[in-house]
């Protein structure tokens, strides 16, 4: 079987998702580490917790952990779908690219970069060859 090389724009979009996915998982682990360090290792008293806004940080921290973990996992899943020429990888990449556009300024640039990488003739050839 003749193996079609991945077009450069598609490979670049996949790389964006790999990096964003890794950063999301690393950030989730870092936030978890900060919360655990603050509550378990430092053994702060109730007064110190309230001074640090621990009630907000606890709930907000958990929400951030979930958000970063889910978004990082989705980005890595999309990157895997792009590598395997799955149409759901392309659709997921397009959806995540659109969702990144409002995240000024870096998200806008990366979102447009991903959208241009996953649309067009090269991307159509890449994902169409899997059928």
C-alpha positions in Angstrom: 0.0 0.0 0.0 1.3 3.4 -0.9 1.7 5.5 2.2 0.7 9.1 1.8 2.9 11.5 3.8 1.1 13.9 6.1 0.9 17.4 4.6 2.8 20.1 6.4 -0.2 22.1 7.5 -2.0 19.1 8.9 1.2 18.0 10.7 1.5 21.5 12.2 -2.1 21.5 13.4 -1.5 18.1 15.0 1.6 19.5 16.7 -0.4 22.4 18.1 -2.8 19.9 19.7 0.0 17.7 21.0 1.6 20.7 22.7 -1.7 22.1 24.0 -2.7 18.7 25.3 0.6 18.2 27.2 0.4 21.7 28.6 -3.2 21.1 29.8 -2.2 17.9 31.6 0.9 19.5 33.1 -1.1 22.5 34.3 -3.8 20.2 35.9 -1.0 18.4 37.8 0.6 21.7 38.9 -2.7 23.1 40.2 -3.3 19.8 42.1 0.2 20.0 43.5 -0.3 23.5 44.7 -3.6 22.7 46.4 -2.1 19.6 48.0 1.0 21.4 49.1 -1.0 24.3 50.6 -3.5 22.0 52.5 -1.5 18.9 53.4 2.2 19.8 53.6 2.0 23.3 55.0 -0.8 22.2 57.4 -2.2 25.7 57.6 -4.6 26.6 60.4 -8.3 27.5 59.7 -7.4 31.2 60.1 -4.6 30.9 57.6 -6.8 29.1 55.1 -9.4 31.8 55.3 -6.8 34.5 54.9 -5.6 32.8 51.7 -9.1 32.5 50.4 -8.9 28.7 50.6 -12.7 28.3 50.3 -12.6 29.9 46.9 -9.3 28.3 45.9 -10.5 24.9 46.9 -13.6 24.9 44.7 -12.0 27.0 42.0 -8.9 24.8 42.1 -10.9 21.6 41.6 -12.8 23.2 38.7 -9.5 24.3 37.1 -8.0 20.8 37.5 -11.0 19.3 35.8 -11.0 21.9 33.0 -7.3 21.6 32.3 -7.4 17.8 32.4 -10.4 17.5 30.1 -9.1 20.1 27.6 -5.7 18.5 27.6 -7.1 15.0 27.1 -9.4 16.2 24.2 -6.5 17.9 22.5 -4.4 14.7 22.7 -7.3 12.7 21.5 -7.8 15.0 18.5 -4.1 14.8 17.7 -4.3 11.0 17.7 -7.4 11.2 15.4 -5.5 13.4 13.0 -2.6 11.0 12.9 -4.9 8.1 12.2 -6.8 10.0 9.5 -10.1 9.8 11.3 -12.8 12.2 10.3 -13.7 12.7 13.9 -10.2 13.9 14.5 -10.6 16.5 11.8 -14.0 17.6 13.1 -12.8 17.7 16.7 -9.8 19.8 15.5 -12.0 22.2 13.7 -14.3 22.6 16.7 -11.4 23.2 19.1 -9.8 25.6 16.6 -13.0 27.6 16.6 -13.2 27.5 20.4 -9.7 28.9 20.6 -10.3 32.0 18.5 -11.8 34.1 21.3 -8.8 33.4 23.6 -6.9 36.6 22.7 -4.1 36.9 21.5 -2.4 33.5 21.4 -5.5 31.4 21.1 -6.7 33.5 18.1 -3.4 32.9 16.3 -3.3 29.2 17.1 -7.0 28.7 16.3 -6.7 30.3 12.9 -3.5 28.3 12.3 -5.3 25.1 13.1 -8.3 26.0 11.0 -6.1 26.7 8.0 -4.3 23.5 8.6 -7.4 21.3 8.8 -9.2 22.8 5.8 -8.2 22.9 2.2 -7.1 20.5 -0.4 -4.1 19.0 1.5 -6.3 18.2 4.5 -9.0 16.8 2.3 -6.5 14.5 0.6 -5.1 13.4 4.0 -8.5 12.6 5.5 -10.0 11.3 2.3 -7.2 8.8 1.7 -8.3 6.8 4.8 -11.6 5.8 3.2 
